[in-house]
Amino acid sequence: MESINEMVSCELDHRGVARVTLNRPDKHNAFDDVMINTLDQIFSSLDEDHRVRVVVLQSNGKSFSAGADAAWMKRMANFSVEENQRDARCLATMLEKLNTLSKPTIARVQGAAFGGAIGLIACCDMAVGTKLSKFCLSEVKIGLIPATISPYVIAAMGARVCRRYFQTAEMFSARRARRLGLLSEVVTEDELDDTIEGLIVALLNNGPQAMSRAKLLISDMANRSVDAQFMDETSQCIAEIRVSDEGQEGLTAFLEKRRPAWQEKTE
């Protein structure tokens, strides 16, 4: 898996770690319809590729992403409502593919993350930012709203917090982003890659299918009442994973005090 185009690259290392890189540093990695469609294709490919164990979403340059590209927004302003809806649906589809990717996802965040970029971060399972990172849900400043990213940002930061930042468009710090749940960790620039590598190593130690099922479990079970059907479903989930090939290998390796097969493949 190699570079896709000038705007986005995707590289897979021998361990199964895929790095998806936004590559418009001169535009602060602002995205347009071409980048959105490229990311959509990449996320679909990564989801289907059994070699992929972990996905890191990152960017080149000083900024993670400035959000939507100004030229793209100017072009879309001259489109009809129907054309704008089709265009927005492409972004919504790409975000949902990232949000539901069957592999663990990590956002590597440096510099500014504005507008739709916060949606990309919120769609990842975990996000590590630098202490100098800045965040802003800036859409209302230009008379727009953060519609397509809203379900993911609300899930990450909470409805009450979003009532403020969706309307004020205030810039907030990495420290506050950590407190609000958007970031998992905040570190110095020198610590950023080592911290992400630590997460990668932890993820590679675990059963790939187990992590995928664990991720799906969250979306399936969140905000549900614990009743008989709920308990039946969770019991069925653990029963199925116990008798699966991966479950059997993991349990056998534990009892035999050896490393499971999936760890050996990442050395």
C-alpha positions as CSV (number, residue, x, y, z in Angstrom):
1,M,0.0,0.0,0.0
2,E,1.6,3.2,-1.2
3,S,0.8,6.9,-1.8
4,I,-2.6,7.5,-3.3
5,N,-2.3,11.0,-4.6
6,E,-0.5,14.3,-3.8
7,M,-3.1,15.2,-1.1
8,V,-3.2,11.9,0.8
9,S,-0.8,9.0,1.2
10,C,-1.2,5.7,2.9
11,E,1.6,3.4,3.9
12,L,1.5,0.0,5.5
13,D,4.5,-1.2,7.5
14,H,5.6,-4.8,8.2
15,R,3.7,-4.9,11.5
16,G,0.4,-4.0,9.9
17,V,0.4,-0.3,10.9
18,A,-1.2,1.9,8.2
19,R,-0.4,5.6,8.3
20,V,-2.9,7.8,6.5
21,T,-1.3,11.2,5.9
22,L,-2.9,14.4,4.9
23,N,-0.4,16.1,2.7
24,R,-1.3,19.7,1.9
25,P,1.0,21.5,4.4
26,D,0.9,24.7,2.3
27,K,-2.9,24.8,2.8
28,H,-2.7,23.7,6.4
29,N,-4.1,20.3,5.3
30,A,-7.5,21.9,4.5
31,F,-9.7,19.3,2.8
32,D,-11.9,19.5,-0.3
33,D,-14.1,17.1,-2.3
34,V,-11.0,15.3,-3.8
35,M,-9.4,14.7,-0.4
36,I,-12.7,13.5,1.0
37,N,-13.3,11.0,-1.8
38,T,-9.7,9.9,-1.5
39,L,-10.0,9.3,2.3
40,D,-13.3,7.5,1.7
41,Q,-11.6,5.1,-0.7
42,I,-8.6,4.6,1.7
43,F,-10.8,3.8,4.7
44,S,-12.8,1.3,2.7
45,S,-9.6,-0.4,1.5
46,L,-8.1,-0.5,5.0
47,D,-11.3,-2.0,6.5
48,E,-11.1,-4.9,4.0
49,D,-7.4,-5.5,4.2
50,H,-6.7,-8.3,6.7
51,R,-3.0,-7.2,6.9
52,V,-4.0,-4.0,8.6
53,R,-3.8,-4.1,12.4
54,V,-3.8,-0.4,13.4
55,V,-4.6,2.9,11.5
56,V,-2.9,6.2,12.3
57,L,-4.4,9.3,10.9
58,Q,-1.8,12.1,10.7
59,S,-0.7,15.1,8.6
60,N,2.4,16.8,7.3
61,G,3.3,20.4,8.3
62,K,2.5,22.7,11.1
63,S,-1.3,22.0,11.3
64,F,-3.3,18.9,11.6
65,S,-6.0,20.4,9.4
66,A,-7.6,23.8,9.0
67,G,-10.9,22.1,8.1
68,A,-12.7,22.8,4.8
69,D,-10.7,24.4,2.0
70,A,-11.8,28.0,1.2
71,A,-11.8,27.5,-2.6
72,W,-14.0,24.4,-2.2
73,M,-16.4,26.3,0.0
74,K,-16.5,29.2,-2.5
75,R,-17.3,26.7,-5.3
76,M,-20.0,25.0,-3.3
77,A,-21.7,28.4,-2.5
78,N,-22.7,28.6,-6.1
79,F,-24.3,25.1,-6.1
80,S,-28.0,24.3,-5.6
81,V,-29.3,22.9,-2.3
82,E,-29.5,19.4,-4.0
83,E,-25.9,19.7,-5.2
84,N,-24.7,20.8,-1.8
85,Q,-26.6,18.0,-0.1
86,R,-24.9,15.4,-2.4
87,D,-21.5,17.0,-1.6
88,A,-22.1,17.0,2.1
89,R,-23.3,13.4,2.0
90,C,-19.8,12.4,0.7
91,L,-18.2,14.0,3.8
92,A,-20.8,12.3,6.0
93,T,-20.1,8.9,4.4
94,M,-16.3,9.3,4.8
95,L,-16.6,10.2,8.4
96,E,-18.9,7.2,9.2
97,K,-16.4,4.9,7.5
98,L,-13.6,6.2,9.7
99,N,-15.9,6.1,12.8
100,T,-16.9,2.4,12.2
101,L,-13.5,1.2,10.8
102,S,-13.0,-2.3,12.1
103,K,-9.4,-1.6,13.1
104,P,-8.2,0.5,16.0
105,T,-7.7,4.2,14.9
106,I,-5.3,6.8,16.4
107,A,-5.3,10.5,15.5
108,R,-1.9,12.2,15.6
109,V,-2.7,15.9,16.2
110,Q,-0.2,18.8,15.9
111,G,-0.9,22.5,15.5
112,A,-4.4,23.7,14.5
113,A,-7.5,21.5,14.2
114,F,-10.4,23.6,13.0
115,G,-13.9,22.9,11.8
116,G,-14.3,19.5,10.1
117,A,-10.9,18.5,11.3
118,I,-12.4,18.1,14.8
119,G,-14.8,15.6,13.2
120,L,-11.9,13.5,12.0
121,I,-10.3,13.5,15.4
122,A,-13.6,12.6,17.1
123,C,-14.2,9.7,14.7
124,C,-10.9,8.0,15.8
125,D,-10.8,5.6,18.7
126,M,-8.0,7.6,20.4
127,A,-6.2,10.9,19.8
128,V,-2.9,12.2,21.0
129,G,-2.2,15.9,20.7
130,T,0.7,18.3,21.5
131,K,0.5,20.9,24.2
132,L,0.5,23.6,21.6
133,S,-2.4,22.2,19.6
134,K,-5.4,24.5,19.2
135,F,-9.0,23.6,18.4
136,C,-12.0,25.5,17.1
137,L,-15.5,24.6,15.9
138,S,-15.4,27.6,13.7
139,E,-18.3,27.1,11.3
140,V,-20.7,29.7,12.8
141,K,-18.1,32.4,12.2
142,I,-18.9,32.2,8.5
143,G,-22.6,31.5,8.9
144,L,-22.4,27.7,8.7
145,I,-23.0,24.8,11.2
146,P,-20.9,21.7,12.0
147,A,-23.7,19.4,10.8
148,T,-22.0,16.4,9.4
149,I,-19.4,16.1,12.2
150,S,-21.9,16.8,14.9
151,P,-22.8,13.2,16.0
152,Y,-19.1,12.3,16.5
153,V,-18.1,15.5,18.2
154,I,-21.2,15.3,20.5
155,A,-20.3,11.7,21.3
156,A,-16.7,12.7,22.1
157,M,-17.3,15.9,24.1
158,G,-20.9,15.8,25.3
159,A,-24.0,17.7,24.3
160,R,-23.7,20.4,27.1
161,V,-20.1,21.3,26.0
162,C,-21.1,21.4,22.4
163,R,-23.9,23.8,23.2
164,R,-21.1,26.3,24.0
165,Y,-18.5,25.6,21.4
166,F,-20.9,25.0,18.4
167,Q,-22.3,28.5,19.1
168,T,-19.3,30.6,20.4
169,A,-16.7,29.3,18.0
170,E,-14.1,29.9,20.7
171,M,-10.6,28.5,20.3
172,F,-9.7,26.1,23.0
173,S,-6.4,24.5,24.1
174,A,-5.1,21.0,24.0
175,R,-5.4,20.8,27.8
176,R,-9.1,21.7,27.6
177,A,-9.6,19.3,24.6
178,R,-8.2,16.6,26.9
179,R,-10.6,17.5,29.7
180,L,-13.5,17.5,27.3
181,G,-12.7,14.1,25.9
182,L,-11.6,15.0,22.4
183,L,-8.0,14.1,23.1
184,S,-6.9,10.9,24.9
185,E,-3.4,12.3,25.7
186,V,-1.6,15.7,25.6
187,V,2.2,15.6,25.3
188,T,5.1,17.7,24.2
189,E,6.0,17.7,20.5
190,D,9.1,15.6,21.3
191,E,6.9,13.0,23.0
192,L,4.2,12.8,20.4
193,D,5.5,9.9,18.2
194,D,6.8,7.9,21.2
195,T,3.4,8.2,22.9
196,I,1.6,7.0,19.7
197,E,4.1,4.2,19.3
198,G,3.3,3.1,22.9
199,L,-0.4,2.9,21.9
200,I,0.5,0.9,18.7
201,V,2.5,-1.6,20.7
202,A,-0.3,-2.1,23.2
203,L,-2.8,-2.6,20.4
204,L,-0.5,-5.1,18.5
205,N,-0.4,-7.3,21.6
206,N,-4.1,-7.9,21.4
207,G,-6.3,-10.2,19.3
208,P,-7.2,-8.4,16.1
209,Q,-10.7,-9.9,15.9
210,A,-11.2,-9.4,19.6
211,M,-10.5,-5.7,19.3
212,S,-12.8,-5.4,16.3
213,R,-15.6,-7.1,18.2
214,A,-14.9,-5.0,21.4
215,K,-15.2,-1.8,19.3
216,L,-18.4,-3.0,17.8
217,L,-19.7,-3.9,21.3
218,I,-19.5,-0.3,22.3
219,S,-21.7,1.0,19.6
220,D,-24.1,-1.9,19.9
221,M,-24.5,-1.7,23.7
222,A,-24.1,2.0,24.6
223,N,-27.1,3.7,26.2
224,R,-29.2,0.6,26.4
225,S,-31.1,-0.7,29.4
226,V,-29.8,-3.9,30.9
227,D,-32.6,-6.3,30.4
228,A,-33.0,-10.0,29.5
229,Q,-32.4,-9.3,25.8
230,F,-29.3,-7.3,26.6
231,M,-27.8,-10.0,28.8
232,D,-28.6,-12.6,26.2
233,E,-26.8,-10.6,23.5
234,T,-23.7,-10.0,25.6
235,S,-23.6,-13.7,26.6
236,Q,-23.8,-14.7,23.0
237,C,-21.0,-12.3,22.1
238,I,-18.6,-13.8,24.6
239,A,-19.7,-17.4,23.8
240,E,-19.0,-16.8,20.1
241,I,-15.6,-15.2,20.7
242,R,-14.5,-18.0,23.1
243,V,-15.1,-20.7,20.5
244,S,-13.6,-18.7,17.6
245,D,-10.1,-19.6,16.2
246,E,-8.6,-16.5,17.7
247,G,-10.3,-17.0,21.1
248,Q,-9.1,-20.6,21.2
249,E,-5.6,-19.5,20.4
250,G,-5.6,-16.8,23.0
251,L,-6.9,-19.0,25.7
252,T,-4.5,-21.9,24.8
253,A,-1.5,-19.5,24.7
254,F,-2.5,-18.1,28.1
255,L,-2.8,-21.6,29.7
256,E,0.4,-22.8,28.0
257,K,2.2,-19.6,29.1
258,R,3.3,-18.7,25.6
259,R,2.8,-15.8,23.3
260,P,-0.3,-16.0,21.0
261,A,0.2,-16.2,17.2
262,W,-0.8,-12.6,16.5
263,Q,2.1,-11.2,18.6
264,E,4.6,-13.3,16.7
265,K,3.4,-11.8,13.4
266,T,4.3,-8.3,14.4
267,E,7.9,-8.8,15.4
